[in-house]
Amino acid sequence: MAAWVDAILVFAVLTNLAVLGSSRLGLCIRMVAAQGIMIGLLPVVGHWHAVDARAVGLATASVLLKGFLVPWLLHWALVEANVRREVEPYIGYPMSVLIGVASLCLCLWLSARMPLPVAAGEAGTGASALAAPVAFFSILCGLLMIVSRRKALTQVLGYLVMENGIFTFGVALALEEPFLVEFGVLLDVVGAVFVMGVAVFHISREIHSIDTDQLSMLREERR
């Protein structure tokens, strides 16, 4: 199953770069949803030799929440806000992709020098040499989206991409009770995304925009 794990990790890299290079919010939501579904399968695919109820439960919860429920909420907020594109981000899309590629190279270089349990994959645990760099790369991509985009909705997607990176690292490489940790992280992030999704809707209804710069201007005007 190692080939399937590697395929999922490569898909995560491609979706990260696609999200960094796209201004269409609907497409970004669908790409992050697809990434969430594929990453959510790691507890089963990556631990195929010892699949148990915990692995199946974690995979099912992750796929349903990050692949369907949360994207549905974000799509609803997108429709209510009547926004289709991220316009004039702080960092342009070509530059974002270049930064993403550079970050991927850095993550590969750092992971090659870190004492990680990737050799366990030879014993059938499903660990992959790509797990750590892809996990770190996803976290960096999520951070880049949060700090370089203006729309609150895109920043929420950045949090989801970050969580996918944390999830990947925990499920693929953690040796002691990874599923318990990942359940906690998953519930925390999903709860935060629900709150942010509702906030995006109310912000859009009150000031007719989800541009975070508008919030700063509103604060200055009230002063």
TORTI-38297 format. One line per 8 residues: number of its first residue (from 0); for each residue x, y negated, z of C-alpha. Coordinates in steps of 0.001 Angstrom, whole numbers, plus 500000, padded with zeros to 6 digits. Layout:
NUM> X/Y/Z; ...
***
This chain:
0> 500000/500000/500000; 503037/497729/500087; 502404/496728/496462; 498890/495591/497365; 500225/493538/500277; 502765/491871/497984; 500040/491165/495421; 497887/489471/498089
8> 500835/487372/499235; 501683/486300/495674; 498025/485364/495178; 498240/483209/498313; 501260/481384/496880; 499506/480728/493575; 496325/479460/495234; 498351/477157/497489
16> 500068/475598/494478; 496746/475367/492613; 495104/473527/495519; 498059/471146/495792; 497777/470326/492093; 493998/469944/491764; 491854/466866/492365; 488534/468735/491994
24> 487166/469339/495476; 484763/472064/494375; 487588/474008/492749; 489746/473558/495850; 486982/474963/498051; 486606/477998/495788; 490361/478575/495691; 490675/478399/499475
32> 487664/480721/499787; 489299/483246/497444; 492523/482962/499410; 490617/483526/502656; 489029/486697/501256; 492342/488133/500084; 494229/487207/503258; 491340/488585/505303
40> 491964/492020/503795; 495512/492178/505192; 494524/493859/508504; 493199/496815/506491; 495559/496847/503511; 498676/496076/505530; 497929/498672/508226; 496383/501340/506036
48> 498325/504088/507800; 496512/503352/511080; 493228/501619/510285; 490950/501448/513300; 487801/499639/514353; 489756/496538/515433; 491398/496173/512017; 488097/496627/510190
56> 486350/494202/512540; 489029/491542/512113; 489035/491937/508329; 485235/491769/508145; 485010/488708/510380; 487795/486940/508496; 486332/487621/505044; 482812/486599/506041
64> 483862/483438/507851; 486689/482124/505666; 485489/483570/502387; 481775/482797/502552; 480401/480969/505603; 482952/478144/505932; 483164/477513/502142; 479355/477331/502063
72> 479431/474723/504834; 482111/472699/503030; 480237/472923/499733; 477096/471672/501492; 479065/468746/502939; 480510/468077/499468; 477046/467915/497902; 475694/465708/500678
80> 478667/463349/500384; 478212/463232/496592; 481968/463408/495972; 483617/465468/493255; 487305/464496/493179; 490117/463398/495431; 491086/460028/493955; 494456/458342/494522
88> 495964/460566/497227; 498922/459276/499202; 501150/461713/497298; 500341/462408/493640; 499469/465864/492400; 502625/466534/490324; 504767/465436/493260; 502678/467582/495633
96> 503311/470634/493476; 507040/469862/493332; 507131/469501/497113; 505251/472791/497351; 507762/474597/495150; 510644/473124/497151; 508927/474201/500378; 508533/477728/499030
104> 512246/477902/498194; 513087/476609/501672; 510787/479173/503316; 512358/482001/501310; 515834/480834/502296; 514972/480482/505988; 513104/483792/506178; 516083/485642/504677
112> 518125/484461/507659; 515598/485186/510372; 515525/488483/512314; 512037/489570/511277; 510569/493117/511482; 510215/493499/507718; 512176/496723/507696; 509244/498320/509470
120> 507490/498352/506154; 509740/501222/505157; 508188/503229/507950; 504712/502626/506581; 503502/499715/508659; 502703/497649/505622; 505075/494814/506536; 506473/492908/503589
128> 509560/490805/503060; 507244/488182/501545; 505001/487932/504604; 507091/485463/506600; 507981/483046/503771; 504411/483048/502445; 503045/482453/505955; 505426/479537/506523
136> 504706/478212/503036; 500955/478244/503680; 501426/476361/506945; 503542/473707/505210; 501028/473405/502356; 498225/472891/504857; 500212/470185/506629; 500975/468518/503294
144> 497283/468441/502402; 496388/466939/505770; 498905/464088/505569; 498785/463378/501816; 495052/463363/501049; 492504/460636/501718; 489268/462628/501749; 488272/464159/505062
152> 486997/467232/503230; 490391/467900/501653; 492023/467552/505050; 489631/470193/506390; 490804/472482/503574; 494351/471815/504753; 493439/473175/508186; 492031/476311/506559
160> 495192/476851/504518; 497242/476436/507707; 495103/479022/509468; 495592/481426/506576; 499337/481071/507073; 499081/481720/510813; 496790/484664/510137; 499232/486109/507599
168> 502163/485869/509988; 500273/487383/512902; 498686/490302/511056; 501660/491202/508873; 504488/490764/511378; 503244/490685/514970; 503970/493907/516798; 502077/493488/520079
176> 498297/493078/519925; 498225/490931/516776; 494494/491388/516283; 493575/489958/519689; 495669/486859/518981; 494268/486456/515481; 490677/486744/516665; 491315/483867/519057
184> 493010/481710/516415; 490312/482506/513860; 487469/481535/516175; 489222/478321/517232; 489855/477209/513650; 486400/478168/512409; 484831/476263/515300; 486959/473222/514475
192> 486018/473448/510790; 482320/473594/511655; 482661/470464/513779; 484626/468687/511031; 482110/469742/508388; 479236/468244/510377; 481365/465145/511024; 482042/464754/507289
200> 478300/464854/506613; 477504/462210/509224; 480406/459987/508155; 479184/460144/504567; 475631/459307/505600; 476663/456312/507703; 479336/454625/505538; 478641/456347/502184
208> 482220/457601/501875; 484482/460332/503227; 487654/458386/502496; 489594/458182/505758; 490943/454759/504776; 487389/453460/505008; 487286/454526/508653; 490413/452476/509388
216> 488898/449458/507664; 485667/449907/509607; 487575/449953/512885; 489454/446778/511976; 486240/444993/510972; 484568/445864/514271; 487539/444435/516133
***
